[in-house]
């Protein structure tokens, strides 16, 4: 494999079956992917994994691979109350204690904007533990994404995950290229755009090409596109995405 080191791939892993997770963590770390996002209940678009899964991730992830932990206690809504926020803050501490290098979260108001008050508390908690912060695809449920980007940047978010298409539209990143370009241009390198939603070995090359590096730091995020039967990841699929040429 001749991986292009300028291309960063984040692989999302389900933590529901710890035996499968153990195999997948080892495969991903040996494949050249630079990041792992650990989630539970992917049928609900991902929630916080168990502490056992976090511990397994911290044990097996190599020094060259970042371990990101989803901080989303419930799949019901991106709107959080004070008790849910407190639980999220505790989950951040748990992720840090089990070896994570980053956390992934997203909080919105009832009006569908970034919940700046809750987000500030989450970012501060993560930063105290030296964890990188990713705002997940709650971003795709926001109408004014350019104002939202400015808010995320001002509050210290390091990365934002987006498909460039509306949340729950059924459309993936291949259909959202123009919006992704506009978002990356607006960010001007002030945060990293993580492109997710239907990323596969078949479409990685044109997506890499259309989101060239002059737009700032951009990475790809894949779940279904790198998984095969019984929930096992395919090392060859991961390598194919990383080997995709402009």
Secondary structure, 3 states (H helix, E strand, C coil): CCCCCCCEEEEEEECCCHHHHHHHHHHHHCCCCCEEEEEECHHHCCECCCHHHHHHHHHHCCCCCEEEEECCCCCCCCCCCHHHHHHHHHHHHHHHHCCCCEEEECCECCCCCECHHHHHHHHHHHHHCCCEEEECHHHHHCCCHHHHHHHHHHCCCCEEEECCCCCCCCCCHHHCHHHHHHHHHHHCCCCEEEEECCCCCCCHHHHHHHCCHHHCCEEEEECHHHECHHHCECHHHHHHHHHCCC
